[in-house]
Amino acid sequence: MSHIVTLAGSPNPQSRSSYLLRCVEQQLARLGFTVTRFSIDDFNAEDLIHARSGTPAHQALNAAIARAQGVVIASPVYQGSFTAALKAILDQIQHRGLNGKSVLSLSTSGSIAYRQSLEFALLPVLKTLETSHILPGINVADQEFTRAGTEIESYLTEEVIQRLQDGLDAFLSKLPRNPHEQIAA
């Protein structure tokens, strides 16, 4: 069975970036993927601050990533970058941990001026982890969320829904066809 790991970079599970991540997770599940989510709440704060490896949460994250064909990362953009919570999670991934993996990033921001902020900030980190395929990120600015409803069709504009679908299609096209196939870098 195909497996995807998702990383929630917002410390708030009700944030807009967490909402986008849930939308993608639901779509992946409908397509038959097993999805495992990690957020800052899955880790002991002291272990993260001291960069302790070997903890149960550290082992669970790396075991899930080793099984996964790809990773989806979501974060709000704060001060032109991703959250410290996401950085702390990324620091838990073992060296070369994303080798053979495709990564799709999702972000939310206060303005379309920050459309590529997450991509640019994440790029050096993902390169260090030897990510095989880094797909163009998807940013959704505050004005692209509607204020009515909680369903994807009523909370996001049609244009955003299409961008999410296009990004997910591109992500899926870069995944290995079977779980044991390595992605060529």
C-alpha contacts under 8 A as a table, 3 or more apart, distances in Angstrom:
res1	aa1	res2	aa2	distance
1	M	32	G	7.96
1	M	33	F	6.92
1	M	34	T	7.19
1	M	179	P	7.22
2	S	32	G	7.55
2	S	33	F	5.18
2	S	34	T	6.22
2	S	68	A	7.11
2	S	69	Q	6.78
2	S	178	N	7.41
2	S	179	P	6.02
3	H	33	F	5.49
3	H	34	T	4.69
3	H	35	V	5.88
3	H	36	T	7.69
3	H	67	R	6.66
3	H	68	A	4.63
3	H	69	Q	5.92
3	H	70	G	7.40
3	H	179	P	7.87
4	I	33	F	6.75
4	I	34	T	6.24
4	I	35	V	4.92
4	I	36	T	6.42
4	I	65	I	7.89
4	I	68	A	5.00
4	I	69	Q	5.95
4	I	70	G	5.18
4	I	71	V	5.69
4	I	72	V	7.49
5	V	35	V	5.74
5	V	36	T	4.85
5	V	37	R	5.79
5	V	38	F	7.57
5	V	64	A	6.78
5	V	65	I	6.28
5	V	68	A	6.21
5	V	70	G	6.52
5	V	71	V	4.81
5	V	72	V	6.43
6	T	21	L	7.64
6	T	25	E	7.79
6	T	35	V	7.06
6	T	36	T	6.13
6	T	37	R	4.61
6	T	38	F	6.23
6	T	71	V	5.53
6	T	72	V	4.68
6	T	73	I	5.75
6	T	74	A	7.83
7	L	37	R	5.84
7	L	38	F	5.02
7	L	39	S	5.90
7	L	71	V	7.47
7	L	72	V	6.31
7	L	73	I	4.77
7	L	74	A	6.29
7	L	86	L	7.51
7	L	89	I	7.88
8	A	11	P	7.90
8	A	17	S	7.79
8	A	18	S	6.28
8	A	21	L	7.27
8	A	37	R	7.19
8	A	38	F	6.22
8	A	39	S	4.82
8	A	40	I	7.45
8	A	73	I	6.30
8	A	74	A	5.26
8	A	75	S	6.43
8	A	86	L	7.03
9	G	17	S	7.94
9	G	18	S	7.89
9	G	39	S	6.51
9	G	40	I	7.22
9	G	73	I	7.23
9	G	74	A	5.61
9	G	75	S	4.42
9	G	76	P	7.20
9	G	82	F	7.44
9	G	83	T	6.11
9	G	85	A	5.74
9	G	86	L	4.24
9	G	87	K	7.99
10	S	13	P	6.83
10	S	15	S	6.83
10	S	17	S	6.90
10	S	18	S	6.68
10	S	39	S	7.70
10	S	40	I	7.85
10	S	74	A	7.60
10	S	75	S	5.52
10	S	76	P	6.39
10	S	83	T	6.78
10	S	85	A	6.82
10	S	86	L	7.23
11	P	39	S	7.56
11	P	40	I	6.38
11	P	41	D	7.66
11	P	85	A	6.70
12	N	15	S	5.38
12	N	18	S	7.58
13	P	18	S	5.75
13	P	19	Y	7.97
14	Q	18	S	6.24
14	Q	19	Y	6.75
15	S	18	S	5.16
15	S	19	Y	6.26
16	R	19	Y	4.86
16	R	20	L	6.26
16	R	76	P	7.63
16	R	108	T	6.61
17	S	20	L	5.08
17	S	21	L	6.22
17	S	74	A	5.75
17	S	75	S	5.50
17	S	76	P	5.67
17	S	106	L	7.08
17	S	107	S	5.88
17	S	108	T	5.54
18	S	21	L	5.01
18	S	22	R	6.17
18	S	74	A	6.84
18	S	75	S	7.55
19	Y	22	R	5.07
19	Y	23	C	6.31
20	L	23	C	5.09
20	L	24	V	6.42
20	L	74	A	7.62
20	L	106	L	7.30
21	L	24	V	5.17
21	L	25	E	6.06
21	L	72	V	7.85
21	L	73	I	7.77
21	L	74	A	6.10
21	L	106	L	7.33
22	R	25	E	4.91
22	R	26	Q	6.02
23	C	26	Q	5.23
23	C	27	Q	6.35
23	C	152	I	7.07
24	V	27	Q	5.09
24	V	28	L	6.14
24	V	164	L	7.76
24	V	168	L	7.57
25	E	28	L	5.07
25	E	29	A	6.13
25	E	35	V	6.59
26	Q	29	A	5.08
26	Q	30	R	6.20
27	Q	30	R	5.05
27	Q	31	L	6.34
28	L	31	L	5.03
28	L	32	G	6.52
28	L	33	F	5.42
28	L	34	T	7.69
28	L	35	V	7.31
29	A	32	G	5.08
29	A	33	F	4.97
29	A	34	T	6.25
29	A	35	V	6.77
30	R	33	F	7.39
36	T	64	A	7.31
38	F	41	D	7.92
38	F	42	D	6.28
38	F	61	L	7.33
39	S	42	D	5.60
39	S	43	F	7.71
39	S	86	L	7.94
39	S	89	I	7.56
40	I	43	F	5.72
40	I	85	A	5.95
40	I	86	L	7.35
40	I	88	A	7.95
40	I	89	I	6.80
41	D	44	N	7.53
42	D	57	A	6.60
43	F	47	D	7.22
43	F	48	L	6.98
43	F	57	A	5.81
43	F	58	H	7.79
44	N	47	D	5.27
44	N	48	L	6.45
45	A	48	L	5.12
45	A	49	I	6.15
46	E	49	I	5.09
46	E	50	H	6.12
47	D	50	H	5.31
47	D	51	A	5.79
47	D	52	R	5.02
47	D	53	S	7.85
47	D	55	T	7.76
48	L	51	A	4.85
48	L	52	R	6.41
48	L	88	A	6.03
48	L	89	I	7.65
48	L	92	Q	7.70
49	I	52	R	7.93
49	I	88	A	7.66
51	A	91	D	7.38
51	A	92	Q	7.17
52	R	55	T	6.88
53	S	58	H	5.95
53	S	59	Q	7.77
53	S	92	Q	6.99
54	G	58	H	5.92
54	G	59	Q	5.98
55	T	58	H	5.11
55	T	59	Q	6.14
56	P	59	Q	5.11
56	P	60	A	6.03
57	A	60	A	5.02
57	A	61	L	6.12
58	H	61	L	5.27
58	H	62	N	6.30
58	H	92	Q	6.03
58	H	93	I	7.60
59	Q	62	N	5.27
59	Q	63	A	5.97
60	A	63	A	5.15
60	A	64	A	6.06
61	L	64	A	5.25
61	L	65	I	6.19
61	L	92	Q	7.75
61	L	93	I	7.21
62	N	65	I	5.03
62	N	66	A	6.01
62	N	92	Q	7.90
62	N	93	I	6.01
62	N	94	Q	6.75
62	N	97	G	7.36
63	A	66	A	5.08
63	A	67	R	6.42
64	A	67	R	5.23
64	A	68	A	6.15
65	I	68	A	4.93
65	I	69	Q	7.91
65	I	70	G	7.84
65	I	71	V	7.63
65	I	97	G	7.24
65	I	98	L	7.47
66	A	97	G	7.22
67	R	179	P	7.61
68	A	71	V	7.28
68	A	101	K	7.60
68	A	179	P	7.53
69	Q	100	G	7.64
69	Q	101	K	5.64
69	Q	102	S	7.02
69	Q	175	L	5.91
69	Q	176	P	6.56
69	Q	179	P	6.31
70	G	101	K	4.89
70	G	102	S	4.68
70	G	103	V	5.84
70	G	175	L	6.55
71	V	101	K	7.04
71	V	102	S	6.28
71	V	103	V	4.84
71	V	104	L	6.54
72	V	103	V	5.64
72	V	104	L	4.81
72	V	105	S	5.77
72	V	106	L	7.51
73	I	103	V	7.30
73	I	104	L	6.24
73	I	105	S	4.67
73	I	106	L	6.04
74	A	105	S	5.73
74	A	106	L	4.50
74	A	107	S	5.53
75	S	82	F	5.81
75	S	83	T	6.52
75	S	86	L	7.17
75	S	106	L	6.50
75	S	107	S	4.98
75	S	108	T	6.72
75	S	118	L	7.77
76	P	82	F	6.24
76	P	83	T	6.85
76	P	107	S	5.21
76	P	108	T	4.65
76	P	109	S	5.96
77	V	80	G	5.78
77	V	81	S	5.20
77	V	82	F	5.08
77	V	83	T	6.95
77	V	107	S	6.44
77	V	108	T	6.02
77	V	109	S	5.22
77	V	114	Y	7.52
77	V	117	S	7.03
77	V	118	L	6.51
78	Y	81	S	5.44
78	Y	82	F	6.07
78	Y	83	T	6.42
78	Y	109	S	7.63
80	G	114	Y	6.74
80	G	117	S	5.59
80	G	118	L	7.48
81	S	117	S	5.87
81	S	118	L	5.62
81	S	121	A	5.64
82	F	86	L	6.78
82	F	87	K	7.50
82	F	118	L	5.85
82	F	121	A	6.97
82	F	122	L	7.57
83	T	86	L	5.30
83	T	87	K	6.53
84	A	87	K	4.94
84	A	88	A	6.11
85	A	88	A	5.16
85	A	89	I	6.44
86	L	89	I	5.09
86	L	90	L	6.13
87	K	90	L	4.98
87	K	91	D	6.05
88	A	91	D	5.13
88	A	92	Q	6.73
89	I	92	Q	5.26
89	I	93	I	7.21
90	L	93	I	5.48
90	L	125	V	7.96
91	D	94	Q	7.77
93	I	97	G	5.86
93	I	129	L	7.79
94	Q	97	G	4.97
94	Q	129	L	7.69
95	H	128	T	7.81
95	H	129	L	5.78
96	R	99	N	5.36
96	R	128	T	7.34
96	R	129	L	4.57
96	R	130	E	5.14
96	R	131	T	7.58
97	G	129	L	5.71
97	G	130	E	7.16
97	G	131	T	7.82
98	L	101	K	5.19
98	L	102	S	7.75
98	L	126	L	7.62
98	L	129	L	5.44
98	L	130	E	5.66
98	L	131	T	4.58
98	L	132	S	7.05
99	N	129	L	6.85
99	N	130	E	4.90
99	N	131	T	4.81
99	N	132	S	5.47
100	G	131	T	6.59
100	G	132	S	5.16
100	G	133	H	7.89
100	G	182	Q	5.31
100	G	183	I	4.76
100	G	184	A	7.01
100	G	185	A	7.17
101	K	131	T	5.80
101	K	132	S	5.41
101	K	133	H	6.46
101	K	175	L	7.36
101	K	183	I	6.72
102	S	131	T	6.61
102	S	132	S	5.93
102	S	133	H	4.45
102	S	134	I	5.95
102	S	135	L	7.28
102	S	171	F	6.85
102	S	174	K	6.39
102	S	175	L	6.37
103	V	131	T	7.22
103	V	133	H	6.20
103	V	134	I	5.08
103	V	135	L	6.11
103	V	171	F	7.28
104	L	134	I	6.50
104	L	135	L	5.31
104	L	136	P	6.98
104	L	137	G	6.06
104	L	167	G	7.65
104	L	168	L	7.85
104	L	171	F	6.34
105	S	118	L	7.56
105	S	119	E	7.11
105	S	135	L	7.48
105	S	136	P	7.42
105	S	137	G	4.68
105	S	138	I	6.33
106	L	118	L	7.95
106	L	137	G	5.75
106	L	138	I	4.86
106	L	139	N	5.83
106	L	140	V	7.97
107	S	118	L	6.50
107	S	137	G	7.57
107	S	138	I	6.23
107	S	139	N	4.59
107	S	140	V	6.27
108	T	139	N	5.45
108	T	140	V	4.81
108	T	141	A	5.53
108	T	142	D	7.14
109	S	112	I	7.13
109	S	114	Y	6.34
109	S	115	R	7.50
109	S	139	N	7.17
109	S	140	V	6.46
109	S	141	A	4.75
109	S	142	D	6.17
110	G	114	Y	7.67
110	G	141	A	5.44
110	G	142	D	5.13
110	G	143	Q	7.80
111	S	114	Y	5.90
111	S	115	R	7.54
111	S	141	A	5.07
111	S	142	D	6.41
111	S	143	Q	7.47
112	I	115	R	5.06
112	I	139	N	7.90
112	I	140	V	7.51
112	I	141	A	5.38
114	Y	117	S	5.15
114	Y	139	N	7.97
115	R	118	L	7.71
115	R	138	I	7.75
115	R	139	N	5.29
115	R	140	V	7.44
115	R	141	A	7.55
116	Q	119	E	5.32
116	Q	120	F	6.25
116	Q	137	G	7.25
116	Q	139	N	7.11
117	S	120	F	5.33
117	S	121	A	6.09
118	L	121	A	5.13
118	L	122	L	5.83
118	L	137	G	7.47
119	E	122	L	5.25
119	E	123	L	5.94
119	E	136	P	7.24
119	E	137	G	5.80
120	F	123	L	5.39
120	F	124	P	7.83
121	A	124	P	6.94
121	A	125	V	7.82
122	L	125	V	5.35
122	L	126	L	6.07
123	L	126	L	5.20
123	L	127	K	6.04
123	L	134	I	7.98
124	P	127	K	5.07
124	P	128	T	6.15
125	V	128	T	5.13
125	V	129	L	6.43
126	L	129	L	5.09
126	L	130	E	6.31
126	L	131	T	5.57
126	L	134	I	7.71
127	K	130	E	4.83
127	K	131	T	5.76
128	T	131	T	7.72
131	T	134	I	6.64
132	S	183	I	6.72
132	S	184	A	7.08
132	S	185	A	4.84
133	H	174	K	7.16
133	H	185	A	7.04
135	L	167	G	7.92
135	L	170	A	7.48
135	L	171	F	6.67
136	P	167	G	7.54
137	G	167	G	7.63
138	I	163	R	7.16
138	I	164	L	6.96
138	I	167	G	7.01
140	V	144	E	6.18
140	V	145	F	7.66
140	V	160	V	7.11
141	A	144	E	5.43
141	A	145	F	7.32
142	D	145	F	5.67
143	Q	146	T	7.37
144	E	156	L	6.62
144	E	157	T	6.16
144	E	160	V	7.12
145	F	155	Y	5.85
145	F	156	L	4.94
145	F	157	T	6.44
146	T	154	S	7.00
146	T	155	Y	4.98
146	T	156	L	5.75
146	T	157	T	6.71
147	R	155	Y	6.39
148	A	154	S	6.14
148	A	155	Y	5.97
149	G	154	S	5.39
149	G	155	Y	5.66
150	T	154	S	6.61
150	T	155	Y	5.68
151	E	154	S	5.43
151	E	155	Y	5.88
152	I	155	Y	5.17
152	I	156	L	5.77
152	I	161	I	7.80
153	E	156	L	6.03
153	E	157	T	7.42
153	E	158	E	7.52
153	E	161	I	7.72
154	S	157	T	7.41
156	L	160	V	6.12
156	L	161	I	6.41
157	T	160	V	5.25
157	T	161	I	6.33
158	E	161	I	5.04
158	E	162	Q	6.19
159	E	162	Q	5.14
159	E	163	R	6.25
160	V	163	R	4.95
160	V	164	L	6.12
161	I	164	L	5.16
161	I	165	Q	6.21
162	Q	165	Q	5.02
162	Q	166	D	6.03
163	R	166	D	5.08
163	R	167	G	5.99
164	L	167	G	5.12
164	L	168	L	6.03
165	Q	168	L	5.07
165	Q	169	D	6.03
166	D	169	D	5.06
166	D	170	A	6.23
167	G	170	A	5.14
167	G	171	F	6.16
168	L	171	F	4.94
168	L	172	L	6.06
169	D	172	L	5.13
169	D	173	S	6.16
170	A	173	S	5.12
170	A	174	K	6.63
171	F	174	K	5.41
171	F	175	L	6.79
172	L	175	L	5.33
174	K	183	I	7.83
175	L	183	I	7.20
176	P	179	P	6.50
176	P	180	H	7.82
176	P	181	E	5.55
176	P	182	Q	6.43
176	P	183	I	5.87
177	R	181	E	6.85
178	N	181	E	5.56
